[in-house]
Amino acid sequence: DGEEVAGEGEAVTGRLNLGASLVVAEPTTGRFHQIRKHLGGLSHPILGDAKHGDSRVNRWWREERGLRSLALHCASLEIELEEGGEVLQVRCPVREDIADLCGRMPWADAARAALPGLLDAPDPWAADDLAALERMKREAEERAAG
């Protein structure tokens, strides 16, 4: 057990806090690293964040849960092409390792209900599915390596 230390209304222990939450953020200004900086500043960094996170926690999630990199995903992006005119909307499937990790979390069912389709595994036959293309490329490289 870690020793508790109080500071500005929060308790900190000497043990690693390996809990995780799904956060839906909708930034409007597009500032560089905005989400990472804000969550890191609140002592709730994004998993896998080498700059604003905890390397011990990141290592645990990588080694024990298979998280390959920063667990940050842009589900959609809307860009107004001309003022008051057409809006370009782009949607992106969740990376396979993030979808798998989230699917095993205690809050997965509630997240799926609140955000339909967001945590679904990508369709491996969808040509426009980036996660599927990444997986197919990786599998081809593994077959070639023998």
Order of alpha helices (4+ residues) and beta strands (2+ residues): beta-beta-alpha-alpha-beta-beta-alpha-alpha-alpha
